[in-house]
Amino acid sequence: MKHAGFTLIELLIVVALVAILANVATPSFKQLIDSNRGLVAAQELASGIRSARVAAITRNQIVTIHAIEEDWSNGWRIILDLDGKGPDEKDTLLVERANGGTPRVVGNRKVTERLSFNGLGNLRNRTNGTLHVCLDDQP
């Protein structure tokens, strides 16, 4: 008479093989997740910059996108910059996008804290800076 099923040794071998394969796959899966987070952060920031430009054009006023607490990693706000001097309590908040601080986003000296668009959709002060989305904790 034949019994259908697996022996204890066969089950232990299968469990060991699954554990080994899971350990091999975990680092690459984590790297894939981190890469995807960076891509999403970059796309959201680019979308925010486009939204600020469109708001400046449609309102024909100065609109500024600025980093929350002077750190792009924390997120950004789009404001109607009434006096053109950057964020202050008189400005109207249009959009806010808060992040948890990851991934790290840094800008060079020209865009460390903000970007402003005039009513024609052009950057004010001819700023031409770069924002970097860092997957690791490197600047």
C-alpha positions as CSV (number, residue, x, y, z in Angstrom):
1,M,0.0,0.0,0.0
2,K,1.4,3.4,-1.0
3,H,0.9,6.5,1.1
4,A,0.5,9.9,-0.5
5,G,2.4,12.7,1.1
6,F,5.9,13.9,2.1
7,T,8.3,12.7,4.7
8,L,9.6,15.0,7.4
9,I,13.1,15.1,5.7
10,E,11.6,16.2,2.4
11,L,9.6,18.9,4.1
12,L,12.7,20.2,5.9
13,I,14.7,20.3,2.7
14,V,12.0,22.3,1.0
15,V,11.7,24.8,3.9
16,A,15.5,25.2,3.9
17,L,15.5,25.9,0.1
18,V,12.7,28.4,0.5
19,A,14.6,30.2,3.3
20,I,17.8,30.3,1.2
21,L,15.9,31.7,-1.9
22,A,14.2,34.3,0.3
23,N,17.5,35.5,1.7
24,V,18.9,35.8,-1.9
25,A,15.9,37.7,-3.1
26,T,15.5,40.1,-0.2
27,P,18.3,42.6,-0.9
28,S,17.4,43.1,-4.6
29,F,13.7,43.5,-3.6
30,K,14.7,46.2,-1.1
31,Q,16.8,47.9,-3.7
32,L,13.8,47.8,-6.1
33,I,11.5,49.4,-3.5
34,D,14.1,52.2,-2.7
35,S,14.5,52.9,-6.4
36,N,10.7,53.1,-6.8
37,R,10.4,55.5,-3.9
38,G,13.1,57.8,-5.4
39,L,11.3,57.7,-8.8
40,V,7.9,58.6,-7.2
41,A,9.5,61.4,-5.2
42,A,11.1,62.8,-8.3
43,Q,7.9,62.6,-10.3
44,E,5.8,64.3,-7.5
45,L,8.3,67.1,-7.2
46,A,8.4,67.6,-11.0
47,S,4.6,67.7,-10.9
48,G,4.6,70.2,-8.1
49,I,6.9,72.5,-10.1
50,R,4.7,72.2,-13.2
51,S,1.6,73.0,-11.0
52,A,3.3,76.1,-9.6
53,R,4.1,77.3,-13.1
54,V,0.6,76.7,-14.3
55,A,-0.8,78.5,-11.3
56,A,1.4,81.5,-12.0
57,I,0.2,81.6,-15.6
58,T,-3.5,81.2,-14.9
59,R,-3.5,83.7,-12.1
60,N,-1.0,86.0,-13.8
61,Q,0.8,86.5,-10.5
62,I,4.0,85.4,-8.8
63,V,3.7,81.8,-7.5
64,T,6.4,80.2,-5.4
65,I,7.1,76.6,-4.6
66,H,9.2,76.3,-1.5
67,A,10.6,73.5,0.7
68,I,8.9,72.8,4.0
69,E,11.2,73.9,6.8
70,E,13.9,74.7,4.2
71,D,14.3,71.0,3.3
72,W,12.8,69.5,0.1
73,S,12.9,66.1,1.7
74,N,10.1,67.2,4.1
75,G,7.9,68.2,1.2
76,W,6.9,71.5,-0.5
77,R,4.2,74.2,-0.6
78,I,2.9,76.2,-3.5
79,I,2.0,79.7,-2.4
80,L,0.6,82.8,-4.1
81,D,3.6,85.1,-3.4
82,L,1.9,88.5,-3.1
83,D,5.0,90.6,-2.5
84,G,7.4,88.4,-4.5
85,K,9.8,88.0,-1.5
86,G,9.2,84.4,-0.8
87,P,7.1,82.7,1.9
88,D,5.6,84.7,4.7
89,E,2.3,84.9,6.7
90,K,0.6,87.1,4.1
91,D,0.8,84.6,1.3
92,T,-2.0,82.3,0.3
93,L,-1.3,78.6,0.4
94,L,-2.4,76.9,-2.8
95,V,-1.0,73.3,-2.4
96,E,1.0,71.5,0.3
97,R,2.7,68.1,-0.2
98,A,4.4,66.7,2.9
99,N,6.9,63.8,2.8
100,G,8.3,61.8,5.6
101,G,11.9,63.0,4.9
102,T,12.7,60.0,2.6
103,P,14.1,59.9,0.1
104,R,16.4,62.8,0.6
105,V,16.0,65.7,-1.8
106,V,18.6,68.4,-2.1
107,G,19.0,71.4,-4.3
108,N,22.1,73.4,-5.3
109,R,22.6,76.9,-4.1
110,K,20.1,78.5,-6.6
111,V,17.2,76.3,-5.6
112,T,18.1,75.4,-2.0
113,E,14.8,76.6,-0.7
114,R,12.4,77.8,-3.4
115,L,11.5,78.4,-7.1
116,S,9.3,81.4,-8.1
117,F,7.4,81.9,-11.4
118,N,6.1,85.1,-12.8
119,G,2.8,85.6,-14.5
120,L,4.2,84.5,-17.8
121,G,5.4,81.2,-16.4
122,N,9.1,82.2,-16.4
123,L,11.4,81.6,-13.5
124,R,12.1,84.8,-11.6
125,N,15.7,85.9,-11.1
126,R,16.7,83.6,-14.0
127,T,17.5,80.8,-11.5
128,N,18.5,77.6,-13.3
129,G,19.3,75.2,-10.5
130,T,19.2,71.4,-9.9
131,L,17.3,69.3,-7.5
132,H,18.7,65.8,-6.7
133,V,16.7,62.9,-5.3
134,C,19.1,60.7,-3.3
135,L,18.3,57.1,-2.8
136,D,21.0,56.7,-0.1
137,D,21.9,59.2,2.6
138,Q,24.4,60.8,0.3
139,P,24.1,64.5,-0.7
